[in-house]
Amino acid sequence: MTHKQAMRKIRSMMKECHRGILKECEHLLRSGAIDLEEAEDNFVVPKIVLTVALKNESFQYSPWSWDKAGKRLVKQLERV
């Protein structure tokens, strides 16, 4: 795979990922787990919601099974 091919695939997934993250944020905000009336008008709660949504959405893009080579590549990329 070339760099260009990889980026094309990533861009393709990002479009769907963006929609999924927004949908998950809506779900989290409507869940009742956060009292928005009591939250300060700053970026703390939105950052927390986005963090949880990103974490939840990440499972949609994880391979079903991680072989040893895949696990090694993840650890290698996490160190960059």
Buried (B, 14 or more C-beta within 10 A) or exposed (E): EEEEEEEEEEEEEEEEBEEBBEEBBEEBBEEEEBEEEEEEEEEEBEEEBBEBBBEBBEEEEEEEEEEEEEEEEEEEEEEE
